[in-house]
Amino acid sequence: MRSDPPPTTPLRRPVRSFVLRHGRMSPAQQRALDTLLPTFGLPFAPSPIDFDRLFGRRAPRVLEIGFGMGEATAAIAQARPADDFLCIEVHSPGVGSLLRRVAELGLANVRVIQHDAVEIVAAMVPPASLAGVQVFFPDPWPKKRHHKRRLLKPAFVHELALRLAADGYVHVATDWEEYAQEILAVLAAEPLLANAADGFAARPDYRPLTKFEVRGLKLGHGVRDLVFRRRSGTPAATARPAGEAAVDLARPVRLKQASE
Ligand SMILES: C[S@@+](CC[C@H](N)C(=O)[O-])C[C@H]1O[C@@H](n2cnc3c(N)ncnc32)[C@H](O)[C@@H]1O
């Protein structure tokens, strides 16, 4: 007797924190994508990254999510040559723009992945491998029905915290007050993290103003920084390799334009 096939459940598309826009690429951005991605980029792959191999050295690694056009990313990477930066963005013009800056400034400590950060973190970033995570001006998705798209939800923050080495930091900045309060609550509720400040943090000197921030400031928005650190002594936190200092959050950075 033939049995009925099992009922199929319709495949649900994941709720993503971005919508891919087909933004106009400048010829320079397109050229950078074509010529520099093979050198400074890596493809999404469902296997853990070997950071030492990727950067050709042993150093503290910082993950940046949603770098936009990459102005702040390049400035920070240039000011912190002892740290390596794995930088994630989905938007092609932004990827082209950062690649251009990386080449113009001769930055050996930046690698770029163009893919959803949520999938990259889950599939490619090993536990306790990061000295820091930075997320500057994540999309606030202001409409209530879109709040589900916000990136910094408890489950993702937990995944990030698991990937921090002991004392590693999460640094978030936003100009959206209500989202800032939500992020503060989400980070504070994550048992693996401890607030490095009393509530919101002073802007660490190394974070330059970004394009979105300038836009927010012009609209009269305040800007909030949040800095949390991975608690030590929790199971997956491993000590930094001998000789590697904790990332110094107090070193100042000047925002340099790629065309300067
Ligand atoms: C508001 S912009 C801020 C850009 C930049 N950090 C700045 O401050 O100028 C947020 C960026 O995050 C990117 N983004 C959002 N969700 C992402 C995800 N899941 N993976 C990778 N990039 C993402 C968007 O494409 C967008 O460029």
The ligand as an SDF file (V2000), in Angstrom:
LIG
                    3D

 27 29  0  0  0  0  0  0  0  0999 V2000
   22.8650   52.6350    8.7440 C   0  0  0  0  0  0  0  0  0  0  0  0
   24.1600   51.8690    7.8950 S   0  0  0  0  0  0  0  0  0  0  0  0
   25.6060   52.3710    8.8370 C   0  0  0  0  0  0  0  0  0  0  0  0
   26.8840   52.2560    8.0610 C   0  0  0  0  0  0  0  0  0  0  0  0
   28.1640   52.6420    8.7830 C   0  0  0  0  0  0  0  0  0  0  0  0
   28.4380   51.7440    9.9010 N   0  0  0  0  0  0  0  0  0  0  0  0
   28.1350   54.0790    9.2350 C   0  0  0  0  0  0  0  0  0  0  0  0
   28.0720   54.3170   10.4330 O   0  0  0  0  0  0  0  0  0  0  0  0
   28.1780   54.9650    8.3780 O   0  0  0  0  0  0  0  0  0  0  0  0
   23.9760   50.1740    8.3230 C   0  0  0  0  0  0  0  0  0  0  0  0
   24.7060   49.2380    7.3910 C   0  0  0  0  0  0  0  0  0  0  0  0
   24.6200   47.9140    7.8550 O   0  0  0  0  0  0  0  0  0  0  0  0
   24.5140   47.0350    6.7510 C   0  0  0  0  0  0  0  0  0  0  0  0
   23.8880   45.7850    7.2340 N   0  0  0  0  0  0  0  0  0  0  0  0
   22.7010   45.6630    7.8280 C   0  0  0  0  0  0  0  0  0  0  0  0
   22.4640   44.3880    8.1680 N   0  0  0  0  0  0  0  0  0  0  0  0
   23.5590   43.6720    7.7700 C   0  0  0  0  0  0  0  0  0  0  0  0
   23.8920   42.2910    7.8370 C   0  0  0  0  0  0  0  0  0  0  0  0
   23.0800   41.3960    8.3950 N   0  0  0  0  0  0  0  0  0  0  0  0
   25.0680   41.9100    7.3170 N   0  0  0  0  0  0  0  0  0  0  0  0
   25.9090   42.8130    6.7540 C   0  0  0  0  0  0  0  0  0  0  0  0
   25.6420   44.1320    6.6720 N   0  0  0  0  0  0  0  0  0  0  0  0
   24.4690   44.5690    7.1680 C   0  0  0  0  0  0  0  0  0  0  0  0
   23.6560   47.8030    5.7610 C   0  0  0  0  0  0  0  0  0  0  0  0
   23.8500   47.3690    4.4260 O   0  0  0  0  0  0  0  0  0  0  0  0
   24.1420   49.2420    5.9770 C   0  0  0  0  0  0  0  0  0  0  0  0
   25.1640   49.5900    5.0790 O   0  0  0  0  0  0  0  0  0  0  0  0
  1  2  1  0
  2  3  1  0
  2 10  1  0
  3  4  1  0
  4  5  1  0
  5  6  1  0
  5  7  1  0
  7  8  2  0
  7  9  1  0
 10 11  1  0
 11 12  1  0
 11 26  1  0
 12 13  1  0
 13 14  1  0
 13 24  1  0
 14 15  1  0
 14 23  1  0
 15 16  2  0
 16 17  1  0
 17 18  1  0
 17 23  2  0
 18 19  1  0
 18 20  2  0
 20 21  1  0
 21 22  2  0
 22 23  1  0
 24 25  1  0
 24 26  1  0
 26 27  1  0
M  CHG  2   2   1   9  -1
M  END
$$$$
